[in-house]
Amino acid sequence: MEFTFPQYPEPTPIDAQRSWTATFESYDQRNDDVYYVVTIHEAGREVARFIVQLWPQWANDDWSAPGFAEYLRQDIHKVAVTGKSNTSYIGKLV
């Protein structure tokens, strides 16, 4: 069975002016790293885009478990609020 990583197209608030959305970019199976392109929006306009690297070790081998998408959202949010990438990987941003 093929797994599909969740997308986060609905804006998630950072503060009163800013929000983020995220699109799955890639999965590095060898290192168990998941990459998302995060877009920061301010007043309805895109103001930044960057890659977020996640390590879903909390999921073990069961990525179909209830709550997986929400845990990923929380991990993305922790980086998105900083407004900058947590990796040197640039993926499809180039």
Kinemage of the C-alpha trace (Angstrom):
@kinemage 1
@onewidth
@group {chain A} dominant
@subgroup {mainchain}
@vectorlist {calphas} color= white
{ca met a 1} P 0.000 0.000 0.000
{ca glu a 2} L 1.361 3.389 -0.988
{ca phe a 3} L 1.370 6.176 1.579
{ca thr a 4} L 0.411 9.735 0.645
{ca phe a 5} L 1.811 12.516 2.796
{ca pro a 6} L -0.755 15.096 3.866
{ca gln a 7} L -0.898 18.564 2.348
{ca tyr a 8} L -1.751 21.691 4.338
{ca pro a 9} L -3.397 24.084 1.854
{ca glu a 10} L -5.546 25.913 4.413
{ca pro a 11} L -3.756 28.829 6.119
{ca thr a 12} L -2.643 28.072 9.665
{ca pro a 13} L -2.354 31.245 11.758
{ca ile a 14} L 1.018 32.300 13.129
{ca asp a 15} L -0.229 35.588 14.563
{ca ala a 16} L -2.833 38.237 13.706
{ca gln a 17} L -1.143 39.102 10.391
{ca arg a 18} L 0.686 35.971 9.261
{ca ser a 19} L -0.200 32.377 8.399
{ca trp a 20} L 1.438 29.424 6.701
{ca thr a 21} L 0.546 26.694 4.218
{ca ala a 22} L 2.649 23.642 3.379
{ca thr a 23} L 3.043 21.267 0.462
{ca phe a 24} L 4.793 17.920 0.655
{ca glu a 25} L 8.096 18.133 -1.205
{ca ser a 26} L 9.853 14.786 -0.720
{ca tyr a 27} L 10.721 11.919 1.578
{ca asp a 28} L 14.273 10.688 2.131
{ca gln a 29} L 13.685 7.074 3.103
{ca arg a 30} L 17.332 6.389 3.889
{ca asn a 31} L 17.434 9.111 6.566
{ca asp a 32} L 13.716 9.061 7.396
{ca asp a 33} L 13.471 12.796 6.654
{ca val a 34} L 10.300 14.428 5.367
{ca tyr a 35} L 10.477 17.752 3.524
{ca tyr a 36} L 7.730 20.318 3.052
{ca val a 37} L 7.697 23.625 1.191
{ca val a 38} L 6.241 26.160 3.603
{ca thr a 39} L 4.750 29.404 2.338
{ca ile a 40} L 4.315 32.310 4.719
{ca his a 41} L 1.404 34.627 3.971
{ca glu a 42} L 0.939 38.118 5.356
{ca ala a 43} L -2.247 40.072 4.779
{ca gly a 44} L -3.198 37.534 2.097
{ca arg a 45} L 0.095 37.809 0.165
{ca glu a 46} L 2.956 35.340 -0.099
{ca val a 47} L 5.970 36.842 1.675
{ca ala a 48} L 8.333 33.864 2.037
{ca arg a 49} L 8.878 30.264 0.937
{ca phe a 50} L 11.306 27.785 2.449
{ca ile a 51} L 11.890 24.098 3.086
{ca val a 52} L 11.112 22.478 6.438
{ca gln a 53} L 12.771 19.207 7.354
{ca leu a 54} L 10.895 16.890 9.714
{ca trp a 55} L 11.913 13.700 11.498
{ca pro a 56} L 8.702 11.835 12.342
{ca gln a 57} L 10.386 9.399 14.738
{ca trp a 58} L 7.358 9.723 17.023
{ca ala a 59} L 5.321 7.808 14.417
{ca asn a 60} L 7.575 4.729 14.395
{ca asp a 61} L 6.522 2.596 11.406
{ca asp a 62} L 2.798 3.355 11.477
{ca trp a 63} L 2.185 6.527 9.475
{ca ser a 64} L -1.455 5.616 8.970
{ca ala a 65} L -2.272 6.034 12.664
{ca pro a 66} L -4.886 8.607 13.636
{ca gly a 67} L -3.238 11.891 14.478
{ca phe a 68} L -0.256 11.490 12.124
{ca ala a 69} L -1.282 14.485 9.979
{ca glu a 70} L -1.867 16.627 13.073
{ca tyr a 71} L 1.534 15.748 14.562
{ca leu a 72} L 3.155 16.707 11.252
{ca arg a 73} L 1.196 19.979 11.292
{ca gln a 74} L 2.507 20.729 14.786
{ca asp a 75} L 6.085 19.982 13.736
{ca ile a 76} L 5.756 22.192 10.649
{ca his a 77} L 4.222 24.961 12.760
{ca lys a 78} L 7.205 24.986 15.149
{ca val a 79} L 9.499 25.828 12.240
{ca ala a 80} L 7.063 28.016 10.288
{ca val a 81} L 6.705 30.486 13.167
{ca thr a 82} L 10.461 31.157 12.959
{ca gly a 83} L 10.066 32.300 9.356
{ca lys a 84} L 13.138 30.407 8.173
{ca ser a 85} L 14.223 26.971 7.064
{ca asn a 86} L 15.697 24.416 9.433
{ca thr a 87} L 17.774 22.715 6.731
{ca ser a 88} L 20.283 23.515 4.016
{ca tyr a 89} L 18.302 21.331 1.599
{ca ile a 90} L 16.634 23.512 -1.042
{ca gly a 91} L 14.808 20.840 -3.048
{ca lys a 92} L 12.313 22.185 -5.553
{ca leu a 93} L 12.725 25.801 -4.439
{ca val a 94} L 15.441 26.212 -7.068
